[in-house]
Structure formats: structure tokens, C-alpha cells
Amino acid sequence: MARILLAGGGTAGHANPLLATAEELLSRGHDVAALGTAEGLEAELVARAGIDFYVVPKVPLPRRPSLDLLKLPSRLGSAVRAGTRAIDAIEAQAVVGFGGYVSTPAYLAARRRKVPIVVHEGNVSPGIANRLGARWAAAVAVTFEGTPLRGAEVTGLPMRLAITELAGRLSDGRTRTELRARARESWGWDADAPTLLITGGSTGAANLNAATAGAIEHLVQHGVHVIHLTGRGKSEGAERARGNLAARHRDMYVIREYVHDMETAFAAADAVVCRAGAGTVCEISALGLPAVYVPLPHGNGEQALNAKGAVEAGAATLIRDGDLNATSLELAAEPLVLDATTQEAARAAAATVGIVDGAARLANIVERVVKA
């Protein structure tokens, strides 16, 4: 049994792999604690998971010369001291970082205490914290092939147990049919209803919502049932489009701002249209679902890089955000739902790139490092 400190947070992209790894390590009998900020999503999620939580001050790195740049050394020093106290409190035998604001002070504290570091990078393009941590790490794990960190091992992304279990059940043809039937019936549809899931994540995506509202009339006329997750407070346009549908088609278009039970939405779907965050791409590939990815056009293009492997394998189609409209969405998504040959080919391709056991692979590395 080992004592492990997990560091990460700020966004779901860091917090969810942390929680999945914690779940795996706890199941193996290890003691686990988490280091995060009081403001980040991890504070709520870690507490809900019943994991001991240590707070570190948030230290954003200024992008331009400013007063914040002058304050950086003292803020970082305070955060490193908080990380050191957490390491000492649990007598950590390894620190596992997932990137973000929290990981830099965690890596510096671990180096100060001579505690081995394991870095996990979720995106193809690594962030500053993980590029720094990888210099000192005993092991580096990455989600995607081609991530430019020296000595990296591909583990895939640690995913929630519910997704891992769903992936296993969907990979079996018999249980997949039963699951789909039940899931579709829960949305009020027949067991064999062709189904498309469209989601912009918990915050929604305005362009996806607008394109869906424009395409929905043709989609339902062609027999496609649509689950549309708009994001909180962003359902108005979709509701208006639904109201304009012929009465006989309205029940084919289900709108929710958010669902807690994403597993049922995934289980019902023949294909998914969504953004291309690392977690989303990994979950959909692991579930063997054909996809249309519309990467966020911001940042360094990391979402397009996240989707690249699935697209090149034939598991997904990519639409640039600027090219997204009702027509491009319809043309890309409909064959994945209505054409059995196209759908099966994409499903088979997804199986070649999807990694289901990312949490177990990362836990194996952590155990190896602790024993070294």
C-alpha cells in the first residue's frame, strides 16, 4: 500500500482524470489525497468523492508584463509551501500531476522533498506545468501518440468507471443491442430509432446550437432522432426550432440543457457531434462511437490535434468551426447514423484508437515508480 498525492484541477479536463486515477488507486488499496485550488472545479468534485483535499493558492502565469508578474515569485513560493505541507501531511511516496495551475507548485514541492513525480498529460500539446514537471519526472504518461514529452508512455486518458464499464458493454454486440434499446426507450423512442447525440459540453457551444437548429428539420424528416444538449441557459434557439417542426416530428427532437446521466445519452446514440476536448475524444473513441468533431477555434489548436488520431483512423469527421453550418452538420452526421456500412466502418476504426483502461495503465506506472 502506498500513499499518493494527486495534483490537478481548474477544469474538468484536469479534475476528471485525477478522480478516475484516484478511484483506481483506492481500489488497489492505496491511500490517496488530492491537491487543488479552492476556486477550481476539483474542490467540489474531490469532496463529493470523499477524498482528502489539500488547498494550494491559485498561481496563474501572467502572459504579459504586468503587476501580477512582479507578484509571481511570492505567490509561487506560497503555493510551493502549501504543496510541501500536503506532501508532509500524508508522507507521500509519489506525486502525480495532471497539469494546470496546481501542478507547478506540486512538482516544485515534490522535487524539494525528493518525492518521485509522475506526470500525466491529457492533450496532444502539453501545457507549461507538465513540460516543466516532465524534466524531473520519474515517469511521464500521455493520452495521445505524438505528444512531445521525452520518455512518454501512452496510457490514454484515465476515465470514469461508469464510462469504462459502458465501453465494455457496448463492445459486445448482444449487450449493445439491449443497452441501446433501453436507452432509447428512456428517451421515449423505439428500440431501433436512428439516434444522433449533439452536445457542446456542460457549457454548450453557440455555433453547434445554431447549426443544429438549422439542420433539425431535415434531420428528423430523414428519420434521425436527435438528443441535443445545449448547455445551461442556451436552449432558446433550439426550443424555437422544435416549435417550428411539424407536430409528428417534434418528439424526435429532445432538448436538454444538461444531463447528469451522460451514459444513457451515449448508450442511445449511433453517432455524436461535439467539440474535441481530450476527455470527450477519448470517451467517444473508447465507446466505439462514430463522431463529428468541431474543434474550438481558440488557443493553439489543441482540440484539432486531439481529434487527429480518430479522424485519420476513419472513426470521425472534422468540421472547422468556421465551416460549421446546418448543411455541413447534416452532410457529415447523417451517414454515420443512417448508413449501416459507414457507421460500422467508423465503429471499427474507433476501436483501433480508443483506450478503455487509461486509469489502470497510469496506476501501474505509479506503482512501478513507488517500488523503484
N, C-alpha and C positions, 0 to 999 in steps of 0.2 A: 504493500500500500504506500502510495506517495502523496506528497502534499504539493498541489499545483495552483499557481496564481495565474488566472486568465485576465488579459488586459485588452480592452477594446470597447468601442461604443461611439456614441454620437449619432449614428444612423443605424437603421435595421441591417444595412449591409455589413456592418461590423458586429452588431449585437446578436443577430441570429446565428451566425456560425459559432460565436462564443458559447451561446446557450446549447447548441447541438453538441459541441465538444464537451461541455460540462456534463451534459446528460450521459454521454458515452463513458467519460472517465468515472463518473459516480457509479454507473452500472458495473464497472470493473472493480469497485471497492476503494477507489482513491478519494482523498479529501480535496475538495475544490473550493476556491474562493475567487471572487471577481473584483477587478479594479476598474472603476469608471467614474464619469463625472456626475455631479448631482443634477445637471441640466439635461443630460442625454437620455435617449430612449432606454438605455440599459438600466437606469435606476429603477424604472417601473418593472421592466421585464425580468431582471435578476431577482428583485424582491418577490415577484409573483412565482418565480421558480424555486424560492426557498433557499437560495444560495447566499452565503455570507458575502457582503458587499462592502468594499472599502472605497472611499471617495478620494479622488485626486482633482485638484483645481484644473479647470479648463485652460489650456495654453495654446491659443491659435497662433499660427505663424504669420506675421504681417507680410503681405505681398508687396507692399511699397514702403518706402521710408516714411516713418510716422512716429508719434509719441509712443505708440504701442511697441515699436521696435526697441526703443530705449528701455522699456519695462520688461522686455522679454527675459533677460538673464535672471532677474529676481523672481519672476513668475515661474520660469522653468525650474529654478532652484527649489522653490516651494513645492512644486509638483513632484520633483525627484525625491524630496524628503518624504512626501506622503506615500510615494511608491515604496520607498525603503521601509517605512513603518509597516506597510502591509506585508512585505516580504518577511520582515522580522516576526510579525504577529503570528503568521501561520507557519513560520520556519519553512518557507517554500523551498522545494527541491528543483523546481523549474518554473520559468515564467514563459507563458505562451501569449504572444501578441498577435492581434488581428488588424493592426493599423489604426489610423485615426489619431485624434488628439491625445488619447490616453496612452498609446503605446510608446511614444518617445520617452516620456519620463519613466515608464516601466522598464524599458530597455536600459536606460542610464542607471536606474536603481539596481537592476539585476547585475549589471556589469560591476557596479561599485561593490556589491555583496558577493561577487564571483559565483552567482547562481546561473546555471545554463539557460540559454534563451532558445526558444523555438518560435520562428516567425511563420505565420500563415498569411498569404496574400490572396485576396479574393478576386482581384481584377487582373486582366492581362497587363495593364500598365500599372506598375507598383507605385504606391504613394511614398511621400518623403519619409515618413516614420519607418516604414518597412525597408526602404532602401538603406536607411541608417542601421536599423536593427540587424539586417542581414549580414552586415560587416562583422558583427560579433557573435552571430548565432551559432549554436551547436548544430542546428538543423533548420532548413528552410523548406516549407511546403507551399505549393502553389495550386491554384484551381485549374489553370489552363496551360496547355503546352505553349511554349514560346515566351512565357513570362521571363523578362530579363533579370533574374536574380541568380547569382552564382551558386552552383551546387543544389539547385532546387529539385525537389521531388514532387511529381504531380500526384496530388491526393484527391483532386476535386474539392468541391465545397462541402463542409460539414452541414448536413441538412437536418431539419426537424424529423424526429422519429415518425411522426404521422405521415410525412412525405415519403420517407424511406419505406414504410410499410405499404403505403398506397402503390408505390412503384413496383414493389414485389407482386402485389395482387393484379396490377394492370399488365404485368409482363406475361401472365398466364391467360391464354385465350378464353378458357372457360370462366374463370373468376372475373375477367374483364367484362365479359358479356353481362354477367349477373350484376356487377357493380354499376355498370352504365345504365342498365335498366332501372335499378333502384334510384340512382341519382337523377335520372331524367323524370322519373315518376314524381320525385320530390319537388321538381320544378313544374309539375302539372302536365307533363308531356308523355307521349307514348315511348315505349322502351327503345324503339328504333328511330326516334326522331333525330335527323341530322342536326348536330349542335355545334355552334361556334361560341367560344368564350372570348370576350373583348374586355381587356382591363388595362387601366393606366396606373395600377397600383393603388395604395391606400390614399394617395393624394390626388389621383386622377391625372388625366392628360387632356388638355383642352383640344388639341388637334385630333387626337383619337376620337374624342367625343363628337366633334363636329363631323369628321369623316363618317363615323358610324351613323349619325343622324341622317346624313345624306344618302348613305347606302342602304339603309334598313328596308326601304320599300321594295327594292329589287331583291334583296336577300330573302325576305320572307315570301315574296311571290315565287321565288325559285325553290322554296321548300326548306330553307335554312332557318332553324330555331336559334335565337341569339340570347345569350346571357351577357348583359352589358353592365359592368361595374364602373360607375362614372367618377368615383371619388366623392368625398363628403361635400355637400353644398354645390355640386356640379351636375345635377340631374335635369335641370330645367329644359335644356335643349332636347335631350333625349325624350323626356316626357311629352314635349310638344310634337316631336316626330312620331311618337307612338300614337298620339291622339289623331294624327293625320292618316294613320293606316286604315285600310278597310277593316270593318268590325271583325270579319272572320280571321284576320291575320294578327290582331292585337295580342292574343295570348301567346303568339310565337315569339314575342319580343319582351323579355323580362329585364327590368331595370332595377338595379340596386346601387345605392351609393357606396356601400361597403358590405362585405360579408365576413364573418368570423370563420365560417366553415369553408375555407377555400378548397378543402379536399373534395367536397361534394361537387363544387363547380368544376374542378379538374376532372373528376371521375365522369361527369356528364359529357365532357367536350370531346369532339372529334379533332378539333384544332383550336389554337389560341392566337389572338392578335394582341400584342403588348409591346412595352418598352423592352430594353435589353440590359437591364441591370444584371450583375453577375449572378445574384441569387435567383432571379427569375429565369435566366437562361439555363442555369444548372438544374433547377427544379423541373422545368418543362422537358429538358433533354432526358433527365433521369426517369420521368414519367412516360417517355416514349411518345410525346405528343408532337405532331407537326405544328409549326409555328410561322407566323409572320411577325418579324421584329421591326419595330420603328424606333431606332435608337434616338435618345435625346441628342439634340444638335449642339449641346453646350459642352464646355470642358475641353479635354484633349482627345475627344473622340473615343473614349474608352468603351462606351456602350457598343459601338460598331465593332470594336475589337473583340469584345465579349461574345458577340454573336457570330464572329467569323468562322469558327470551327464548325458550328452547326450548319451554317449556310453552305460552306464548302463541302460538307459531308452529304448535303442534299436533304437535311432534316428541316430546313427552314428557308424562308424567303426574306429578304431585307428590303424595306422601303425607306428611303431617306425621308426625314421629317418634312423637308421642303417639297417632296414629291407626293406626300400623302394627301389623298382626297377620296371622295366617295368611289370614284371609278377604280383607282389603283387598289383600294382596300378590297373592293368586290372581286376584281380580277385575280388578286393574289390569294384571297381566302377561300373563295367558293370551290376551286378544285380540291383543296385539302379536305373539304367537308363532303362534297357530293361525288367526287370521282374516287371510287374504291381503289383503283390501281395507284393513282397518285398518292392517296392517303397512306396506303400500305408501304409504298416505297419510302415515304418520308418517315414513317414509324420505324422501319427497319434501319434507316440511316441514323435516326435519333439514338437507337440502341448502341450504335458504334461510338457515340461521343458522350453519352450520358453516364455519369459515375454516381452510383447509388450509395456507396459505403464511404463517403468522404470523412465522416466523423470517426469511423473505425480506423481508417488509414492514418489520420492525424494522431489519434490516441496511440496507435502502435509506435509512431515516431517519438511521441512524448515519453512513453515507457522505455524505449531504447535509450533516449538521452539520459533519463534519470538513472538507469542501470550502468551507464558508461563510467 
